[in-house]
Amino acid sequence: MEGSMARKISKPNKQISVSAIVLGLLLTACTQAQPPVAAEQGAIHIPVQHAEPIHMQQAVYHCTGSASLLAHIGLETTQVRYINAGAISLVVLPVDGQTQVFSNVIAASGAKYVAGEFVWWTKGSTAFFSSALLNNAGTLTCQETKPDTTHP
């Protein structure tokens, strides 16, 4: 009886070891399959599949509203850069003195971008800036003040 019990105990351990090895190999394969994101001297390079054309658009907005939210973007006037490549849609704007990259997320209307706690939501020539952590701060309303400059 002791011998059969010992076999039952060792068999699951063998399965766990084999499972752990297979899992490790799968994770290694998945990690190696992803192209690296390179960072060089303050720049981020993201590989885009199928050589999608990259469209960049700059806009300047004049923002009004909560003083606590205005403090996050620095000034009442802020410059924003939109970057689109296929299914990738990003917006770059300064927040707390740092360059923040916002990623597009699903929205009922307009284009909604999120970076950490902050939300940048555009509808036509109007944008709204808010913080998920500062619910009582409300929302900044930002109006585009300068014609778009499009770069292919």
Contact map, one row per residue, 1 for C-alpha under 8 A:
11111000000000000000000000000000000000000000000000000000000000000000000000000000000000000000000000000000000000000000000000000000000000000000000000000000
11111100000000000000000000000000000000000000000000000000000000000000000000000000000000000000000000000000000000000000000000000000000000000000000000000000
11111110000000000000000000000000000000000000000000000000000000000000000000000000000000000000000000000000000000000000000000000000000000000000000000000000
11111111000000000000000000000000000000000000000000000000000000000000000000000000000000000000000000000000000000000000000000000000000000000000000000000000
11111111100000000000000000000000000000000000000000000000000000000000000000000000000000000000000000000000000000000000000000000000000000000000000000000000
01111111110000000000000000000000000000000000000000000000000000000000000000000000000000000000000000000000000000000000000000000000000000000000000000000000
00111111111000000000000000000000000000000000000000000000000000000000000000000000000000000000000000000000000000000000000000000000000000000000000000000000
00011111111100000000000000000000000000000000000000000000000000000000000000000000000000000000000000000000000000000000000000000000000000000000000000000000
00001111111110000000000000000000000000000000000000000000000000000000000000000000000000000000000000000000000000000000000000000000000000000000000000000000
00000111111111000000000000000000000000000000000000000000000000000000000000000000000000000000000000000000000000000000000000000000000000000000000000000000
00000011111111100000000000000000000000000000000000000000000000000000000000000000000000000000000000000000000000000000000000000000000000000000000000000000
00000001111111110000000000000000000000000000000000000000000000000000000000000000000000000000000000000000000000000000000000000000000000000000000000000000
00000000111111111000000000000000000000000000000000000000000000000000000000000000000000000000000000000000000000000000000000000000000000000000000000000000
00000000011111111100000000000000000000000000000000000000000000000000000000000000000000000000000000000000000000000000000000000000000000000000000000000000
00000000001111111110000000000000000000000000000000000000000000000000000000000000000000000000000000000000000000000000000000000000000000000000000000000000
00000000000111111111000000000000000000000000000000000000000000000000000000000000000000000000000000000000000000000000000000000000000000000000000000000000
00000000000011111111100000000000000000000000000000000000000000000000000000000000000000000000000000000000000000000000000000000000000000000000000000000000
00000000000001111111110000000000000000000000000000000000000000000000000000000000000000000000000000000000000000000000000000000000000000000000000000000000
00000000000000111111111000000000000000000000000000000000000000000000000000000000000000000000000000000000000000000000000000000000000000000000000000000000
00000000000000011111111100000000000000000000000000000000000000000000000000000000000000000000000000000000000000000000000000000000000000000000000000000000
00000000000000001111111110000000000000000000000000000000000000000000000000000000000000000000000000000000000000000000000000000000000000000000000000000000
00000000000000000111111111000000000000000000000000000000000000000000000000000000000000000000000000000000000000000000000000000000000000000000000000000000
00000000000000000011111111100000000000000000000000000000000000000000000000000000000000000000000000000000000000000000000000000000000000000000000000000000
00000000000000000001111111110000000000000000000000000000000000000000000000000000000000000000000000000000000000000000000000000000000000000000000000000000
00000000000000000000111111111000000000000000000000000000000000000000000000000000000000000000000000000000000000000000000000000000000000000000000000000000
00000000000000000000011111111100000000000000000000000000000000000000000000000000000000000000000000000000000000000000000000000000000000000000000000000000
00000000000000000000001111111110000000000000000000000000000000000000000000000000000000000000000000000000000000000000000000000000000000000000000000000000
00000000000000000000000111111111000000000000000000000000000000000000000000000000000000000000000000000000000000000000000000000000000000000000000000000000
00000000000000000000000011111111100000000000000000000000000000000000000000000000000000000000000000000000000000000000000000000000000000000000000000000000
00000000000000000000000001111111110000000000000000000000000000000000000000000000000000000000000000000000000000000000000000000000000000000000000000000000
00000000000000000000000000111111110000000000000000000000000000000000000000000000000000000000000000000000000000000000000000000000000000000000000000000000
00000000000000000000000000011111111000000000000000000000000000000000000000000000000000000000000000000000000000000000000000000000000000000000000000000000
00000000000000000000000000001111111000000000000000000000000000000000000000000000000000000000000000000000000000000000000000000000000000000000000000000000
00000000000000000000000000000111111100000000000000000000000000000000000000000000000000000000000000000000000000000000000000000000000000000000000000000000
00000000000000000000000000000001111110000000001000000000000000000000000000000000000000000000000000000000000000000000000000000000000000000000000000000000
00000000000000000000000000000000011111000000011000000000000000000000000000000000000000000000000000000000000000000000000000000000000000000000000000000000
00000000000000000000000000000000001111100001111000000000000000000000000000000000000000000000000000000000000000000000000000000000000000000000000000000000
00000000000000000000000000000000000111110001110000000000000000000000000000000000000000000000000000000000000000000000000000000000000000000000000000000000
00000000000000000000000000000000000011111111100000000000000000000000000000000000000000000000000000000000000000000000000000000000000000000000000000000000
00000000000000000000000000000000000001111111000000000000000000000000000000000000000000000000000000000000000000000000000000000000000000000000000000000000
00000000000000000000000000000000000000111110000000000000000000000000000000000000000000000000000000000000000000000000000000000000000000000000000000000000
00000000000000000000000000000000000000111111000000000000000000000000000000000000000000000000000000000000000000000000000000000000000000000000000000000000
00000000000000000000000000000000000000111111100000000000000000000000000000000000000000000000000000000000000000000000000000000000000000000000000000000000
00000000000000000000000000000000000011110111110000000000000000000000000000000000000000000000000000000000000000000000000000000000000000000000000000000000
00000000000000000000000000000000000011100011111000000000000000000000000000000000000000000000000000000000000000000000000000000000000000000000000000000000
00000000000000000000000000000000000111000001111100000000000000000000000000000000000000000000000000000000000000000000000000000000000000000000000000000000
00000000000000000000000000000000001110000000111110000000000000000000000000000000000000000000000000000000000000000000000000000000000000000000000000000000
00000000000000000000000000000000000000000000011111110000000000000000000000000000000010000000000000000000000000000000000000000000000000000000000000000000
00000000000000000000000000000000000000000000001111110000000000000000000000000000000000000000000000000000000000000000000000000000000000000000000000000000
00000000000000000000000000000000000000000000000111110000000000000000000000000000000000000000000000000000000000000000000000000000000000000000000000000000
00000000000000000000000000000000000000000000000111111000000000000000000000000000000000000000000000000000000000000000000000000000000000000000000000000000
00000000000000000000000000000000000000000000000111111100000000000000000000000000000011000000000000000000000000000000000000000000000000000000000000000000
00000000000000000000000000000000000000000000000000111110000000000000000000000000000011000000000000000000000000000000000000000000000000000000000000000001
00000000000000000000000000000000000000000000000000011111000000000000000000000000001111000000000000000000000000000000000000000000000000000000000000000001
00000000000000000000000000000000000000000000000000001111100000000000000000000000011110000000000000000000000000000000000000000000000000000000000000000111
00000000000000000000000000000000000000000000000000000111110000000000000000000000111100000000000000000000000000000000000000000000000000000000000000000111
00000000000000000000000000000000000000000000000000000011111000000000000000000000111000000000000000000000000000000000000000000000000000000000000000011110
00000000000000000000000000000000000000000000000000000001111100000000000000000011110000000000000000000000000000000000000000000000000000000000000000011100
00000000000000000000000000000000000000000000000000000000111110000000000000000011100000000000000000000000000000000000000000000000000000000000000111111000
00000000000000000000000000000000000000000000000000000000011111000000000000001111000000000000000000000000000000000000000000000000000000000000000111000000
00000000000000000000000000000000000000000000000000000000001111100000000000001111000000000000000000000000000000000000000000000010000000000000011111000000
00000000000000000000000000000000000000000000000000000000000111110000000000011100000000000000000000000000000000000000000000000000000000000000011110000000
00000000000000000000000000000000000000000000000000000000000011111000010000011100000000000000000000000000000000000000000000000000000000000001111000000000
00000000000000000000000000000000000000000000000000000000000001111100010000010000000000000000000000000000000000000000000000000000000000000001110000000000
00000000000000000000000000000000000000000000000000000000000000111110110000000000000000000000000000000000000000000000000000000000000000000111100000000000
00000000000000000000000000000000000000000000000000000000000000011111110000000000000000000000000000000000000000000000000000000000000000001111000000000000
00000000000000000000000000000000000000000000000000000000000000001111111000000000000000000000000000000000000000000000000000000000000000000000000000000000
00000000000000000000000000000000000000000000000000000000000000000111111100000000000000000000000000000000000000000000000000000000000000001000000000000000
00000000000000000000000000000000000000000000000000000000000000001111111110000000000000000000000000000000000000000000000000000000111000001011000000000000
00000000000000000000000000000000000000000000000000000000000000111111111111110000000000000000000000000000000000000000000000000000000000000001000000000000
00000000000000000000000000000000000000000000000000000000000000000011111111100000000000000000000100000000000000000000000000000000000000000000000000000000
00000000000000000000000000000000000000000000000000000000000000000001111111000000000000000000001110000000000000000000000000000000000000000000000000000000
00000000000000000000000000000000000000000000000000000000000000000000111111110100000000000000011110000000000000000000000000000000000000000000000000000000
00000000000000000000000000000000000000000000000000000000000000000000011111110100000000000000011110000000000000000000000000000000000000000000000000000000
00000000000000000000000000000000000000000000000000000000000000000000011011111100000000000000000000000000000000000000000000000000000000000000000000000000
00000000000000000000000000000000000000000000000000000000000001110000010011111100000000000000000000000000000000000000000000000000000000000000000000000000
00000000000000000000000000000000000000000000000000000000000111100000000000111110000000000000000000000000000000000000000000000000000000000000000000000000
00000000000000000000000000000000000000000000000000000000000111100000000011111111000000000000110000000000000000000000000000000000000000000000000000000000
00000000000000000000000000000000000000000000000000000000011110000000000000001111100000000000110000000000000000000000000000000000000000000000000000000000
00000000000000000000000000000000000000000000000000000000011110000000000000000111110000000011110000000000000000000000000000000000000000000000000000000000
00000000000000000000000000000000000000000000000000000001111000000000000000000011111000000011100000000000000000000000000000000000000000000000000000000000
00000000000000000000000000000000000000000000000000000011110000000000000000000001111100001111000000000000000000000000000000000000000000000000000000000000
00000000000000000000000000000000000000000000000000000111100000000000000000000000111110011111000000000000000000000000000000000000000000000000000000000000
00000000000000000000000000000000000000000000000000000111000000000000000000000000011111111100000000000000000000000000000000000000000000000000000000000000
00000000000000000000000000000000000000000000000100011110000000000000000000000000001111111000000000000000000000000000000000000000000000000000000000000000
00000000000000000000000000000000000000000000000000011100000000000000000000000000000111111000000000000000000000000000000000000000000000000000000000000000
00000000000000000000000000000000000000000000000000000000000000000000000000000000000111111000000000000000000000000000000000000000000000000000000000000000
00000000000000000000000000000000000000000000000000000000000000000000000000000000001111111100000000000001000000000000000000000000000000000000000000000000
00000000000000000000000000000000000000000000000000000000000000000000000000000000011111111110000000000011000000000000000000000000000000000000000000000000
00000000000000000000000000000000000000000000000000000000000000000000000000000000011100011111000000001111000000001000000000000000000000000000000000000000
00000000000000000000000000000000000000000000000000000000000000000000000000000001111000001111100000001111000000001000000000000000000000000000000000000000
00000000000000000000000000000000000000000000000000000000000000000000000000000001111000000111110000111100000000000000000000000000000000000000000000000000
00000000000000000000000000000000000000000000000000000000000000000000000000000111100000000011111000111100000000000000000000000000000000000000000000000000
00000000000000000000000000000000000000000000000000000000000000000000000011000111000000000001111111110000000000000000000000000000000000000000000000000000
00000000000000000000000000000000000000000000000000000000000000000000000111000000000000000000111111110000000000000000000000000000000000000000000000000000
00000000000000000000000000000000000000000000000000000000000000000000001111000000000000000000011111000000000000000000000000000000000000000000000000000000
00000000000000000000000000000000000000000000000000000000000000000000000111000000000000000000011111100000000000000000000000000000000000000000000000000000
00000000000000000000000000000000000000000000000000000000000000000000000000000000000000000000011111110000000000000000000000000000000000000000000000000000
00000000000000000000000000000000000000000000000000000000000000000000000000000000000000000001111011111000000000000000000000000000000000000000000000000000
00000000000000000000000000000000000000000000000000000000000000000000000000000000000000000001111001111100000000000010000000000000000000000000000000000000
00000000000000000000000000000000000000000000000000000000000000000000000000000000000000000111100000111110000000000010000000000000000000000000000000000000
00000000000000000000000000000000000000000000000000000000000000000000000000000000000000000111100000011111000000001110001100000000000000000000000000000000
00000000000000000000000000000000000000000000000000000000000000000000000000000000000000001110000000001111100000001110000000000000000000000000000000000000
00000000000000000000000000000000000000000000000000000000000000000000000000000000000000011110000000000111110000111100000000000000000000000000000000000000
00000000000000000000000000000000000000000000000000000000000000000000000000000000000000000000000000000011111000111100000000000000000000000000000000000000
00000000000000000000000000000000000000000000000000000000000000000000000000000000000000000000000000000001111100110000000000000000000000000000000000000000
00000000000000000000000000000000000000000000000000000000000000000000000000000000000000000000000000000000111111110000000000000000000000000000000000000000
00000000000000000000000000000000000000000000000000000000000000000000000000000000000000000000000000000000011111000000000000000000000000000000000000000000
00000000000000000000000000000000000000000000000000000000000000000000000000000000000000000000000000000000001111100000000000100000000000000000000000000000
00000000000000000000000000000000000000000000000000000000000000000000000000000000000000000000000000000000001111110000000011110000000000000000000000000000
00000000000000000000000000000000000000000000000000000000000000000000000000000000000000000000000000000001111011111000000011100000000000000000000000000000
00000000000000000000000000000000000000000000000000000000000000000000000000000000000000000000000000000001111001111100001111000000000000000000000000000000
00000000000000000000000000000000000000000000000000000000000000000000000000000000000000000110000000000111100000111110001110000000000000000000000000000000
00000000000000000000000000000000000000000000000000000000000000000000000000000000000000000000000000000111100000011111111100000000000000000000000000000000
00000000000000000000000000000000000000000000000000000000000000000000000000000000000000000000000000011110000000001111111000000000000000000000000000000000
00000000000000000000000000000000000000000000000000000000000000000000000000000000000000000000000000000000000000000111110000000000000000000000000000000000
00000000000000000000000000000000000000000000000000000000000000000000000000000000000000000000000000000000000000000111111000000000001110000000000000000000
00000000000000000000000000000000000000000000000000000000000000000000000000000000000000000000000000000000000000000111111100000000111100000000000000000000
00000000000000000000000000000000000000000000000000000000000000000000000000000000000000000000000000000100000000011110111110000001111100000000000000000000
00000000000000000000000000000000000000000000000000000000000000000000000000000000000000000000000000000100000000011100011111000011110000000000000000000000
00000000000000000000000000000000000000000000000000000000000000000000000000000000000000000000000000000000000001111000001111100011100000000000000000000000
00000000000000000000000000000000000000000000000000000000000000000000000000000000000000000000000000000000000001110000000111111111000000000000000000000000
00000000000000000000000000000000000000000000000000000000000000000000000000000000000000000000000000000000000011100000000011111110000000000000000000000000
00000000000000000000000000000000000000000000000000000000000000000000000000000000000000000000000000000000000001000000000001111110000000000000000000000000
00000000000000000000000000000000000000000000000000000000000000000000000000000000000000000000000000000000000000000000000001111110000000000000001100000000
00000000000000000000000000000000000000000000000000000000000000000000000000000000000000000000000000000000000000000000000001111111000000000000111100000000
00000000000000000000000000000000000000000000000000000000000010000000000000000000000000000000000000000000000000000000000111111111100000000000111100000000
00000000000000000000000000000000000000000000000000000000000000000000000000000000000000000000000000000000000000000000001111000111110000000011110000000000
00000000000000000000000000000000000000000000000000000000000000000000100000000000000000000000000000000000000000000000011110000011111000000011110000000000
00000000000000000000000000000000000000000000000000000000000000000000100000000000000000000000000000000000000000000000011100000001111101001111000000000000
00000000000000000000000000000000000000000000000000000000000000000000100000000000000000000000000000000000000000000000111000000000111111101010000000000000
00000000000000000000000000000000000000000000000000000000000000000000000000000000000000000000000000000000000000000000111000000000011111100000000000000000
00000000000000000000000000000000000000000000000000000000000000000000000000000000000000000000000000000000000000000000100000000000001111100000000000000000
00000000000000000000000000000000000000000000000000000000000000000000000000000000000000000000000000000000000000000000000000000000011111111100000000000000
00000000000000000000000000000000000000000000000000000000000000000000000000000000000000000000000000000000000000000000000000000000001111111100000000000000
00000000000000000000000000000000000000000000000000000000000000000000000000000000000000000000000000000000000000000000000000000000000001111100000000000000
00000000000000000000000000000000000000000000000000000000000000000101100000000000000000000000000000000000000000000000000000000000011001111110000000000000
00000000000000000000000000000000000000000000000000000000000000001100000000000000000000000000000000000000000000000000000000000000010001111111000000000000
00000000000000000000000000000000000000000000000000000000000000001100100000000000000000000000000000000000000000000000000000000001111000001111100000000000
00000000000000000000000000000000000000000000000000000000000000111100110000000000000000000000000000000000000000000000000000000001110000000111110000000000
00000000000000000000000000000000000000000000000000000000000000111000000000000000000000000000000000000000000000000000000000000111100000000011111000000000
00000000000000000000000000000000000000000000000000000000000011110000000000000000000000000000000000000000000000000000000000000111100000000001111100000000
00000000000000000000000000000000000000000000000000000000000011100000000000000000000000000000000000000000000000000000000000001110000000000000111110000000
00000000000000000000000000000000000000000000000000000000001111000000000000000000000000000000000000000000000000000000000000001110000000000000011111100000
00000000000000000000000000000000000000000000000000000000001111000000000000000000000000000000000000000000000000000000000000000000000000000000001111100000
00000000000000000000000000000000000000000000000000000000001110000000000000000000000000000000000000000000000000000000000000000000000000000000000111110000
00000000000000000000000000000000000000000000000000000000001000000000000000000000000000000000000000000000000000000000000000000000000000000000000111111000
00000000000000000000000000000000000000000000000000000000111000000000000000000000000000000000000000000000000000000000000000000000000000000000000001111100
00000000000000000000000000000000000000000000000000000000111000000000000000000000000000000000000000000000000000000000000000000000000000000000000000111110
00000000000000000000000000000000000000000000000000000011110000000000000000000000000000000000000000000000000000000000000000000000000000000000000000011111
00000000000000000000000000000000000000000000000000000011100000000000000000000000000000000000000000000000000000000000000000000000000000000000000000001111
00000000000000000000000000000000000000000000000000001111000000000000000000000000000000000000000000000000000000000000000000000000000000000000000000000111
